[in-house]
Amino acid sequence: MLFAKEEVETAFAPPKDTYSGKVYSVNIGTASGEVTFGGENILPFHTFEGVAPNRPLIAFEIQDVPPTDWPENVQKPYKDVSNDPVSWAKFCQDTLKARAIALRLIGTHPDRENRSPEDAAKTVRDVLSAISIPLIILGSNHAEKDASVLIAAAEAAKDRNCIIGKAQEANYKTIAAAAMANKHKLIAMSELDINLSKQLNILITQMGFDKERLITDPMCSALGYGLEYTYSVMERIRLAALTQNDITMQPPMLGDIGMYVWKVKEAQASEADLPQWGSLEERGIAWEAVTATALIIAGVELLIMRHPKAVEAVEKVIEELV
């Protein structure tokens, strides 16, 4: 004879961790278009454990010169505007509804057009006059040239509460001083090593730069090209910030996605050469979106991306997770 067992229903209570640390909130832009990111006291999207007051911020990348080095599929959405950074910025703001713009002054690189700091300053002023959303101002990643270019750019954007970058070990003193004098936030970039990242943040704050105005850029890589290592470095940084209450690791993190994704083989190899890989356009968009999604799960609060459809896909993921 079978006897029915009395079933007792209990509500599932997920295990919760609490953390002693908190990521700093960083606000950029002026009153008419200010945006804030960071500020959470939990691991990414663990909202059942604490507070995440701000969603990750995605900035659309534009350049001061036409993006002739970008693959055709990511040039195409901007083909009518990319000859002029002002038109490009307005298109991102008005048509693509960007929340922020990242202006890369790649034309100042000595191996490119070698544009002067004065040229860069004019471009910054022109773009700022055309948009109301926040601006991130990036050099060409030539450490020596960036030192002079970003001084001029920071002065041109004085009191507009931009992000200036990237300060590296070779030039951080000059760039940090310019950001501090002109009331901007600062990106501190190191080369995929938590100890180097921590050391650079310490050096910059020892200059008197407010630690709550820093953004950490540990560098990143694309899907299939070291993403696992990037993820682990970023995860360790975020865990140090939260579990160890390490103030040097508590600035928000940047993932400069587009510049890494769109140079890899999977985003460029033609369908004729590799038909088994499917549509080249869809493949590139997916590569950028998946890379970005992985990094926000690792702890990134600020992304710089290129393709509008990749941005749209990641925004949808963020919306579902928050």
N, C-alpha and C positions, 0 to 999 in steps of 0.2 A: 504494500500500500504506500502511495506517495503522499508526502505531506508538503504543502506549500510553505516555503520559508517566508517569514515576515520581512519585507523589504523596508529598509530605513533609508530615506533619501536625505543626503546632506549636500549642502551647497558647496561647490568647489571654491576653495580659496587659494589663489595662486601664491606661491612663496614670494616674499618680498624682501629685498635688500634695501638698506639705507646707507647713504654715503656721507662722509664728513666734508667732502669738497663740493665745489660748484664751479661751473664754467662761467667766465665773465660775460656779461652782456655788452655788446658793442653796437652803438648806433651810428649811422652814417647819413649824410645828406643834411639839408636844411629843413626848416619847419614845414615847408610846403610839400616835401616828399621824403621825409625821414623814414628810414627803415632800421629795424633792430634785429640782430641775430645773436645766437648764444643764449646764456642765462640759465641753462638747465642744470639740475642737480641729480640727474639720472643718466644711465646709459641710453644710447639713441633709441627713441620711441618707446621706452619703458615707462609710459605715462601712468601705469598702475602703481609705480613705486614712488613717484614724486612729481616734480613740476618741470615742464618744458614750455616756457611762456612764448617762445618764438620758433616758427618753422624755419628750416634751412632756406637760405637765400641763394637764388641762382642769378648770376649776372651774365648778360650777353656780351661776348667778346667782339670788339671792333678794332680796327687798326688805323694808323695815321696814313698808311699807303695802301693801295689796292692789294688784296690778298692773293697775289699771283702764285704763291707757294702752297695755297690750300687746294685740296682735291676739287675737281669740278663740281661734285655733288654737294659740297658744302659752300662753294662759291655761288651756286645757282640761286638760292633764296635771296641773295643780296646783290644780284647782278646789276640792278638798276640804280643802286645807291652806294656801292662800295668804292666808287672812285672819289668820294668825298666823305670824310669822317663825320661831318655835321649831318649830312643827309642820312648817313648810315645810323647814327645815334638816334635821330628823330624817328626813323623807320622802326627801330627796335622798341622805342618808347611808345609810339602812337599806334603802330600796326600790330606789333607782336606783344604789346602790353608788358614789356620788360619791367621788372622791379628795380633793376640796377644795370649800369653799363660798365664794362671793363675796357678801357682804352689802352691798347698796347702800342707803345711808341717804337715799333719795330724799325721804322724808317731812320731812326737815329743810329742804328748799329753801323760801325765802321765798314762792315762788309756788305751793307745794303746801300741806302742812299746817303748815309753818313750825315743826316740832317743835324742842324745845330741845336743847342739848348734853347735858343731864341725861337727857332721854328717850332720846337716842341711846346714851348710856352704859349705860342699863338694858337696852336691846335687845341690845347687844353682850354684856353679862354673861349674859343669859338664853340667848342662842344658844350661847355658849361652854360653858355648863353642860350643854347638851343634846347636844353632839356631841364626838366624839373626833378627827375629822379636822381639818386645818388650815383657818383662816379668813382670808379677805381682807376687809378693812373699807374700803369705798369711801364717799366723801362724795356730795353731790348735784351736784357740779360747779358749785357757786356759790362762787367763790374766797373771798369774804369770809366767808361762813357756814361753809364747810368748815374754815377755820382754827380756829374755836372748837369745832366739832363733832368734828373729828378729834383734837384735844387730849384731849377727854373720852373719846373712844372708845379712844385709845391707852392712857390711864390705866386704863380699865376692863378692858383686855386685858393688862395689865402681865405680862411674863414668859411670855406664851403664844406668843411667836414668830410673830405674825401678820404679814401684809402690810398696811400703811397707805397710803392714797392717795385722791386723787392730788395730789402736790405740783406746783404750777405756778409760773411766774415770779412771779405776784402774791402767792403765799402760802407759798413753799417754806421760808422760814426758820422759821416757826412750826411747820409740819407736820414738817419734818425734825428739829427739836429735840425734838418730842414722841415721834417714832418712836425717836430715839436714846436718850432718857431712859428709855423703857419697853421697850427691847430688841426692837424690831420691825424688819422689813424695810420698804422704802419704794419706792413707785412715783413716778417722775419723768416727768411728761407735758409734751410740747411739741407744737407744731402742724405735723406732717408736714414737717419740715425738718431735715436731718441736722445742720446747723450749730447750730440752736436746741437740738436734743437734746443735742449735745455741750456746749454752753454751760451748760445747766441742770445736767447731771451734774457739770461742773467746779465750778459755784457751790455745789452741795450738798456735795461732798467738801471744798471749802475751809472749810466750817463744822466739819469734823472728822468728818463722817459717813463710815463705812467704805464704800469703793467696792464692796466685795464684798457689801454688804447692799442694793444698789440694784437696781431693775428698771426698765428703760427702756420707756416707753410713747410711741412716736412718733405716736400716734393711728392710726386706721385707717378704712376705708370699706368699704362693701358691694360685692359683685359688681355691675358695671354703673354704679357711682357713684364712680369714681376708684380702683378696686382696683389698676389698673396703676401709678398713681403711688404708692400706698401700698406696693405690692410693691417698687418701685424704691428707695424711701427705706429700707425695711427691709433690702433686699439690700445697699445701700451701707453701712449701719451694720454688718452682719455681716462684709462684706468688709474694712472698716476694722479691725474687731476682730481678724480672723484674718491678713490679709495685711500690714497695717501695724503690727500689735501695738499698736494704739491703746487704752490702758487705759481711756479715757473711753467707749469704745464696746463694752467687753467685758461689761457686765452683761447678763443675759438680757433678752429682749424680751417685752412683753405685747401680746396682741391682744384688745381688749375688744369681741368680735364682736357679741353679741346686741343691744346697744343701737343699733347701726347697721343691722343687717340687718332687724330687725322693724319698722322705720319706713318702708321703701321700698315703692314701688308694687307691685312684684312679690310682696311678702309680704302684701299687704293687698287688692289689687284682686279683686273678687268674680268668680266663675265666670259669673254672669249678665251682667256687663259685658264680660268678656273670655273667652268660652268657649274660644277657640283657645289660651289659655294653660294649659288643663288644670286638674287638681285644685288648689285653693287650698292645702289642707293640705300636699300633697306638694311643691308649689312653694316654700312658705316653708321647709320642712325642707331641701330641696335648696339653697336660697339660702344658708342659714346654713352648711350642711356644705361647700359649694363655697368659700365665702369663707374659712372656717376652714382648709380644706385648702391653699388658695393661700398663706395666711400662714405656716403651719408650713413650707412649702417655701421661703418667703422667709427664714425664720430665727427665727420666733417660738417661744419655749419654754413660754409660759404663755398659755392661752386662757380667756376667760370667755364661756360660752355659755348658751343658754336652753332650747332644745327637747331633750328626752331622746333623741328619734330622731336628731336631728342630731348629738348627742354620740356616740351609738352608731355612726353612720356614720363619723365622724372617727376614733374609737378603732380601728375596723377598718382604716382606711387606715394609721394609725400602726403598727398591728401588722404589716401587710404590708410596710411600708417598713423597719421595724427588723429 
